Amino acid sequence: MNWDRIEGNWKQMTGNVKAQWGKLTDDDLTEISGRREVLEGKIQERYGLAKDEVKRQVDTFTSTLN
């Protein structure tokens, strides 16, 4: 699934995102509001991961949504 579709359906996607990255709070999900860059930043912040690892995880996540 491409990111434009995820962004457009963000409210429906929050459950999937929360299942994948459980440390993200509801406030985080509201702030992210479908923006990939903000999602990646929040994942880095909550999990202490490197930027390239976060990008890989998000890419994997989006590919599993198809």
C-alpha positions as CSV (number, residue, x, y, z in Angstrom):
1,M,0.0,0.0,0.0
2,N,1.4,3.4,-0.9
3,W,1.8,6.0,1.8
4,D,-0.8,8.4,0.2
5,R,-3.5,5.8,0.9
6,I,-2.3,5.2,4.4
7,E,-2.3,9.0,5.0
8,G,-5.8,9.3,3.6
9,N,-7.1,6.4,5.8
10,W,-5.1,7.3,8.9
11,K,-7.9,6.9,11.4
12,Q,-8.5,3.4,10.2
13,M,-4.8,2.6,10.1
14,T,-4.1,3.6,13.7
15,G,-5.0,0.2,15.0
16,N,-2.5,-1.5,12.7
17,V,0.2,1.0,13.6
18,K,-0.5,0.6,17.4
19,A,-0.4,-3.2,17.0
20,Q,3.0,-2.9,15.3
21,W,4.5,-0.2,17.6
22,G,2.7,-0.5,20.9
23,K,4.8,2.1,22.6
24,L,3.1,4.8,20.5
25,T,0.4,6.6,22.5
26,D,-2.9,7.8,21.2
27,D,-1.6,11.3,21.4
28,D,1.4,10.3,19.2
29,L,-1.0,8.8,16.7
30,T,-3.1,12.0,16.6
31,E,0.1,14.1,16.2
32,I,1.4,11.8,13.4
33,S,-1.8,12.3,11.5
34,G,-0.7,10.1,8.7
35,R,2.7,11.8,8.1
36,R,5.4,9.3,7.5
37,E,8.2,11.5,8.6
38,V,6.5,12.2,12.0
39,L,5.7,8.5,12.4
40,E,9.4,7.6,11.8
41,G,10.5,10.2,14.3
42,K,8.1,9.0,17.0
43,I,9.3,5.4,16.5
44,Q,12.9,6.5,16.8
45,E,12.0,8.5,20.0
46,R,10.0,5.7,21.7
47,Y,12.2,2.7,20.7
48,G,15.7,4.3,20.4
49,L,16.3,2.9,17.0
50,A,18.5,4.2,14.2
51,K,16.9,6.1,11.4
52,D,17.7,3.5,8.7
53,E,16.2,0.7,10.9
54,V,13.0,2.7,11.4
55,K,12.7,3.3,7.7
56,R,13.2,-0.4,7.1
57,Q,10.5,-1.3,9.6
58,V,8.0,1.3,8.1
59,D,8.7,0.0,4.6
60,T,8.1,-3.6,5.8
61,F,4.9,-2.5,7.5
62,T,3.5,-0.7,4.5
63,S,4.3,-3.7,2.2
64,T,2.3,-6.1,4.5
65,L,-0.8,-3.9,4.2
66,N,-1.3,-4.9,0.5
